[in-house]
Amino acid sequence: MKTLELVRLALSRLRRSRVRAALTMLGVIIGVASVVGLVSVGRGTTARITEQLSSLGTNLLTISPTGRTADSTLTLDDATAIAALQGLAAVAPEIETAGTVATSATNTTSTSIVGTSAQYAHVRAYDVWQGTFLSDVEADHSLRSVVLGASVASNLGLGAEAVGSDVLINGLPFEIVGILQPKGGAGFNNPDDEVLVPLSTVTQYFVGGSGVRAIGVSVADGVDMQSMKDAIAELLRVRHGIGASDTDDFQIFDQTQLLQAATTISGTLSLLLGGIASIALVVGGIGIMNIMLVSVRERTREIGIRKALGARGRDILSQFLIEAVTLSLVGGAIGIGAGLIVSALIGRLAGWGFIFDPATVAVATLFSLAVGVVFGVWPARQAARLDPVAALRYE
């Protein structure tokens, strides 16, 4: 009997016993839906993390001090020396302190005050929503200008019309020259929950000394990141008088390495989630094997009649195996649809949208096929090995 005819017969039997078929497929449906949904969630998480890390800056190196003397190991002169190196797109020293921003006595918010240069927007990949970013003139002349982060502007109820007006930062008036586009973030070091002012203004009014918290460096496109890290490290060792056997008083953080690490971790998480969900597929396969064994017992006389009419053992084997595979594939198709719907709903709630991965669907289909074959072989062999005489006598 041809394969298509066997599939038609298998579907016909499914239609005749819909409830039993549905209950049998339920394990496969749950298993496949879990695999598709959880793997999609893992990929969505990876995409969200990658997006947020990329939004912090492209080709980014962050140089920060180490040790107890962190406030004095990096200076503005270090930033100037680094900016003179070839192969850099932008360099922005940073100083940070905490403070309050207010538009009135009752409308205030606590936030981070970041002192930096006009190149900070390029280094950290900020886009201005309204107004402009800090200019070189404002940075050089210690003007009391401020660019508000998206969350700060929202907390103060300020919109586009606020550009040109004043806010009070720790009691001092500052002119709003711009409001940033939101990057998205939460918790500690939220890039939207900060205000940016000229670095010289911060040192004059809020923080004394010449030390900086960090120096952000954007490496030019096409320049090797590792070579640039080595060049910066060598320059700072010479400037700080650090010997070959001494410990550096600074560290250089590579954004690309963090991105790769986050992607690896998220990929491992996706595999783990998919592995856990595949347990339900095994349970579904056991259900299919159980119901096929019951089916073999119920259809013993039918098998005997077919063998008496000339059906070979491999014909019986093919019939029952295809029935098991059909059960598994139909359940898998329903599970894939359910999994895609669940992943779309989760993606919408989580904010990363629906991420469709054809590879996940293909793997889920192969899993369903494998479950049908693996758990359908034994019942099919049991049917093929029945003695036709004994089968005909079976009541």
C-alpha positions as CSV (number, residue, x, y, z in Angstrom):
1,M,0.0,0.0,0.0
2,K,1.3,3.4,-0.9
3,T,2.4,5.9,1.7
4,L,-0.2,8.5,0.8
5,E,-2.9,5.9,1.1
6,L,-1.6,4.9,4.5
7,V,-1.6,8.6,5.6
8,R,-5.2,8.9,4.4
9,L,-6.2,5.9,6.4
10,A,-4.4,7.2,9.5
11,L,-6.3,10.6,9.2
12,S,-9.5,8.7,8.7
13,R,-9.0,6.8,12.0
14,L,-8.1,10.1,13.8
15,R,-11.4,11.5,12.6
16,R,-13.4,8.5,13.8
17,S,-11.9,8.7,17.3
18,R,-11.4,12.5,17.8
19,V,-11.4,12.6,21.6
20,R,-8.9,9.8,22.0
21,A,-6.7,11.3,19.3
22,A,-6.9,14.7,20.9
23,L,-5.9,13.4,24.3
24,T,-3.1,11.4,22.8
25,M,-1.7,14.4,21.0
26,L,-2.0,16.7,24.0
27,G,1.4,15.7,25.4
28,V,3.0,16.4,22.0
29,I,1.1,19.7,21.6
30,I,2.2,20.9,25.1
31,G,5.8,19.8,24.5
32,V,6.2,21.4,21.1
33,A,4.4,24.6,22.2
34,S,6.8,24.8,25.2
35,V,9.8,24.3,23.1
36,V,8.8,26.9,20.5
37,G,7.6,29.4,23.2
38,L,10.6,29.1,25.5
39,V,13.2,29.2,22.7
40,S,11.5,32.2,21.3
41,V,11.5,33.9,24.7
42,G,15.2,33.1,25.0
43,R,15.9,34.6,21.6
44,G,13.8,37.6,22.4
45,T,15.8,38.2,25.6
46,T,19.0,37.9,23.6
47,A,17.8,40.5,21.1
48,R,16.7,42.8,23.9
49,I,20.0,42.6,25.7
50,T,21.9,43.1,22.5
51,E,19.8,46.1,21.6
52,Q,20.3,47.7,25.0
53,L,24.1,47.1,25.0
54,S,24.4,48.4,21.4
55,S,22.5,51.5,22.5
56,L,25.2,52.3,25.0
57,G,27.7,53.0,22.2
58,T,29.3,51.5,19.1
59,N,32.9,50.4,19.1
60,L,33.0,51.5,22.7
61,L,35.9,51.3,25.2
62,T,35.4,52.5,28.7
63,I,38.5,53.3,30.8
64,S,37.9,53.5,34.5
65,P,40.2,53.7,37.6
66,T,40.8,50.9,40.0
67,G,41.8,50.6,43.6
68,R,41.1,52.9,46.6
69,T,42.6,55.9,44.9
70,A,40.1,55.7,42.1
71,D,39.2,59.4,42.2
72,S,42.7,60.5,41.2
73,T,44.1,57.8,38.9
74,L,42.5,59.1,35.7
75,T,42.6,62.8,34.9
76,L,41.5,65.2,32.2
77,D,45.1,65.3,30.9
78,D,44.8,61.5,30.4
79,A,41.7,62.0,28.3
80,T,43.5,64.7,26.2
81,A,46.5,62.4,25.7
82,I,44.2,59.5,24.6
83,A,42.4,61.8,22.2
84,A,45.7,62.4,20.4
85,L,46.0,58.7,19.4
86,Q,45.2,57.8,15.8
87,G,42.2,55.6,15.1
88,L,39.7,57.1,17.5
89,A,36.4,58.7,16.5
90,A,35.6,60.4,19.8
91,V,36.8,60.7,23.4
92,A,34.6,61.9,26.3
93,P,35.8,62.1,30.0
94,E,33.1,61.8,32.6
95,I,32.5,62.9,36.2
96,E,29.4,61.9,38.0
97,T,27.7,63.0,41.2
98,A,24.2,62.7,42.6
99,G,21.8,65.7,42.9
100,T,18.3,67.0,42.6
101,V,16.8,68.8,39.6
102,A,13.8,71.0,40.2
103,T,11.5,73.3,38.3
104,S,9.8,74.6,41.5
105,A,9.9,74.0,45.2
106,T,7.5,71.0,44.9
107,N,8.4,69.6,41.5
108,T,11.8,67.9,42.0
109,T,13.5,64.6,41.1
110,S,16.7,63.0,42.2
111,T,19.1,61.9,39.5
112,S,22.7,61.6,38.4
113,I,24.6,64.7,37.3
114,V,27.1,63.7,34.6
115,G,29.8,66.2,33.6
116,T,31.3,65.5,30.2
117,S,32.3,67.0,26.9
118,A,30.5,67.7,23.6
119,Q,31.7,64.3,22.2
120,Y,29.7,62.3,24.8
121,A,26.7,62.0,22.5
122,H,28.9,60.3,19.9
123,V,30.7,58.0,22.3
124,R,27.6,56.9,24.1
125,A,25.3,56.9,21.1
126,Y,22.8,59.5,22.4
127,D,20.2,61.1,20.1
128,V,18.7,64.5,20.9
129,W,14.9,64.7,20.9
130,Q,14.5,68.4,21.3
131,G,17.1,71.2,21.2
132,T,20.8,70.5,20.9
133,F,23.6,68.7,22.7
134,L,26.3,70.4,24.7
135,S,28.7,72.4,22.5
136,D,32.4,72.9,22.7
137,V,31.8,76.5,23.6
138,E,29.6,75.6,26.6
139,A,32.2,73.0,27.7
140,D,35.2,75.3,27.3
141,H,33.6,78.2,29.2
142,S,31.9,76.3,32.0
143,L,28.5,77.5,31.1
144,R,25.5,76.4,33.1
145,S,23.8,74.5,30.4
146,V,22.1,71.2,30.8
147,V,20.8,68.4,28.6
148,L,18.0,66.4,30.3
149,G,17.6,62.6,30.1
150,A,14.3,61.3,28.9
151,S,13.2,60.0,32.4
152,V,14.2,63.2,34.1
153,A,12.2,65.3,31.7
154,S,9.2,63.0,32.1
155,N,9.5,63.1,35.9
156,L,9.5,66.9,35.9
157,G,6.6,67.0,33.4
158,L,8.7,68.8,30.8
159,G,8.2,68.6,27.1
160,A,9.6,70.2,23.9
161,E,8.6,73.7,25.1
162,A,11.1,73.4,28.0
163,V,14.1,74.0,25.8
164,G,15.4,77.4,26.6
165,S,13.9,77.6,30.1
166,D,15.8,77.1,33.4
167,V,15.9,74.3,36.0
168,L,17.6,74.2,39.3
169,I,20.3,71.7,39.8
170,N,21.2,71.5,43.5
171,G,19.8,75.0,43.8
172,L,21.7,76.6,40.9
173,P,19.9,77.7,37.7
174,F,20.8,75.9,34.5
175,E,19.5,76.6,31.0
176,I,17.9,73.6,29.3
177,V,19.6,73.3,25.8
178,G,18.2,69.9,24.9
179,I,16.2,66.8,25.9
180,L,17.5,63.3,24.9
181,Q,15.7,60.5,23.1
182,P,14.9,57.6,25.5
183,K,17.3,54.7,25.3
184,G,15.3,52.3,27.5
185,G,16.6,51.1,30.8
186,A,15.9,50.7,34.5
187,G,17.5,50.6,37.9
188,F,21.1,51.5,38.6
189,N,22.9,53.5,35.8
190,N,19.7,54.0,33.8
191,P,20.9,56.0,30.8
192,D,17.6,57.9,30.7
193,D,17.8,59.0,34.4
194,E,20.6,61.5,34.2
195,V,21.4,65.1,33.3
196,L,24.4,66.1,31.3
197,V,26.3,69.4,31.9
198,P,29.8,70.6,30.9
199,L,32.5,68.8,32.8
200,S,34.2,72.0,33.8
201,T,30.9,73.2,35.2
202,V,30.6,70.1,37.4
203,T,34.2,70.6,38.7
204,Q,33.6,74.2,39.4
205,Y,30.2,73.9,41.3
206,F,29.7,70.3,42.5
207,V,32.9,68.2,42.5
208,G,36.4,69.4,43.1
209,G,39.7,68.0,41.8
210,S,41.0,66.9,38.4
211,G,40.1,63.2,38.6
212,V,37.4,61.7,36.4
213,R,35.2,58.7,36.9
214,A,35.7,57.3,33.4
215,I,36.9,58.1,29.9
216,G,34.6,56.9,27.1
217,V,36.3,56.1,23.8
218,S,34.7,55.4,20.5
219,V,37.0,53.5,18.1
220,A,36.8,54.5,14.5
221,D,35.2,52.0,12.1
222,G,37.8,49.5,10.6
223,V,40.2,49.9,13.5
224,D,41.1,46.8,15.5
225,M,39.6,47.1,19.0
226,Q,42.3,45.0,20.7
227,S,45.1,47.0,19.1
228,M,43.5,50.2,20.3
229,K,43.1,48.8,23.8
230,D,46.8,47.9,23.8
231,A,47.8,51.4,22.6
232,I,45.7,53.1,25.3
233,A,47.0,50.8,28.0
234,E,50.6,51.5,27.0
235,L,50.0,55.2,26.9
236,L,48.5,55.3,30.4
237,R,51.2,53.0,31.9
238,V,53.8,55.5,30.6
239,R,51.9,58.5,31.9
240,H,51.2,56.9,35.3
241,G,54.8,55.6,35.7
242,I,53.6,51.9,35.9
243,G,56.4,49.4,35.5
244,A,56.1,46.1,33.5
245,S,55.7,44.1,36.7
246,D,53.3,46.6,38.4
247,T,49.6,46.4,38.6
248,D,47.6,48.8,36.4
249,D,45.7,51.5,38.2
250,F,43.1,51.5,35.4
251,Q,41.0,49.0,33.5
252,I,39.8,49.1,29.9
253,F,36.3,47.7,29.4
254,D,35.4,46.5,25.9
255,Q,31.7,46.8,25.0
256,T,32.1,44.1,22.3
257,Q,33.3,41.5,24.8
258,L,30.3,42.2,27.0
259,L,28.0,41.8,24.0
260,Q,29.6,38.5,23.0
261,A,29.3,37.2,26.6
262,A,25.7,38.3,26.9
263,T,24.9,36.6,23.6
264,T,26.6,33.4,24.7
265,I,24.8,33.3,28.0
266,S,21.4,34.0,26.4
267,G,22.1,31.2,23.8
268,T,22.9,28.8,26.5
269,L,19.8,29.8,28.4
270,S,17.7,29.2,25.2
271,L,19.1,25.7,24.8
272,L,18.5,25.0,28.5
273,L,14.9,26.1,28.3
274,G,14.4,24.1,25.1
275,G,15.9,21.0,26.8
276,I,13.6,21.4,29.8
277,A,10.5,21.8,27.5
278,S,11.5,18.8,25.4
279,I,10.8,16.6,28.5
280,A,7.1,17.2,27.8
281,L,7.7,15.9,24.3
282,V,9.0,12.6,25.7
283,V,5.9,12.3,27.9
284,G,3.8,12.9,24.8
285,G,5.7,10.2,22.9
286,I,5.1,7.7,25.7
287,G,1.4,8.6,25.4
288,I,1.5,7.9,21.7
289,M,3.2,4.5,22.3
290,N,0.6,3.6,24.9
291,I,-2.4,4.4,22.8
292,M,-0.8,2.6,19.8
293,L,-0.3,-0.6,21.9
294,V,-4.0,-0.4,22.9
295,S,-4.9,0.1,19.2
296,V,-2.9,-3.0,18.2
297,R,-4.8,-5.0,20.8
298,E,-8.2,-3.6,19.7
299,R,-7.4,-4.3,16.1
300,T,-5.9,-7.8,16.4
301,R,-8.7,-9.5,14.3
302,E,-8.3,-6.8,11.7
303,I,-4.6,-7.5,11.5
304,G,-5.3,-11.3,11.3
305,I,-7.7,-10.7,8.4
306,R,-5.3,-8.5,6.5
307,K,-2.5,-11.0,6.9
308,A,-4.8,-13.8,5.8
309,L,-5.6,-11.8,2.6
310,G,-1.8,-11.5,1.9
311,A,-0.6,-8.4,3.8
312,R,3.0,-8.8,4.7
313,G,4.6,-7.9,8.1
314,R,6.2,-4.8,6.7
315,D,2.8,-3.6,5.4
316,I,1.3,-3.9,8.9
317,L,4.5,-2.3,10.3
318,S,4.1,0.7,7.9
319,Q,0.4,1.1,8.7
320,F,0.9,1.4,12.4
321,L,4.1,3.4,12.2
322,I,2.5,6.0,9.9
323,E,-0.5,6.3,12.2
324,A,1.9,7.1,15.1
325,V,3.9,9.6,13.0
326,T,0.6,11.2,11.8
327,L,-0.5,11.6,15.4
328,S,2.8,13.1,16.4
329,L,3.0,15.5,13.4
330,V,-0.5,16.7,13.7
331,G,0.1,17.4,17.4
332,G,3.3,19.0,16.5
333,A,1.7,21.4,14.0
334,I,-0.9,22.4,16.6
335,G,1.8,22.9,19.2
336,I,3.9,25.0,16.8
337,G,0.9,27.3,16.2
338,A,0.2,27.5,19.9
339,G,3.9,28.2,20.7
340,L,4.1,31.0,18.2
341,I,1.0,32.7,19.6
342,V,2.3,32.4,23.1
343,S,5.7,33.8,22.1
344,A,4.1,36.7,20.3
345,L,2.0,37.5,23.4
346,I,5.1,37.3,25.7
347,G,7.1,39.4,23.2
348,R,4.5,42.1,23.1
349,L,4.2,42.2,26.9
350,A,8.0,42.2,27.4
351,G,8.5,44.9,24.7
352,W,10.8,43.0,22.3
353,G,8.1,42.2,19.8
354,F,7.5,38.9,17.9
355,I,10.7,37.2,16.8
356,F,9.9,34.5,14.2
357,D,12.7,32.0,13.8
358,P,12.2,29.4,11.0
359,A,14.9,27.2,12.5
360,T,12.9,26.8,15.7
361,V,9.9,25.7,13.7
362,A,12.0,23.3,11.7
363,V,13.6,21.8,14.8
364,A,10.1,21.4,16.5
365,T,8.8,19.6,13.4
366,L,11.8,17.2,13.3
367,F,11.3,16.6,17.0
368,S,7.6,15.7,16.4
369,L,8.6,13.4,13.6
370,A,11.3,11.7,15.7
371,V,8.8,11.3,18.6
372,G,6.4,9.5,16.3
373,V,9.0,7.2,14.8
374,V,10.8,6.4,18.1
375,F,7.6,5.7,20.1
376,G,5.7,4.2,17.2
377,V,8.2,1.5,16.2
378,W,7.6,-0.9,19.1
379,P,3.8,-1.0,18.7
380,A,4.1,-1.3,15.0
381,R,6.6,-4.2,15.4
382,Q,4.2,-5.8,17.8
383,A,1.4,-5.6,15.2
384,A,3.7,-6.9,12.4
385,R,4.7,-10.0,14.5
386,L,1.2,-11.2,15.3
387,D,0.5,-14.7,14.2
388,P,-2.4,-14.5,11.7
389,V,-4.1,-17.7,13.0
390,A,-4.0,-16.5,16.6
391,A,-5.1,-13.1,15.5
392,L,-8.1,-14.5,13.7
393,R,-9.1,-16.4,16.9
394,Y,-8.7,-13.3,19.1
395,E,-11.9,-12.1,20.7
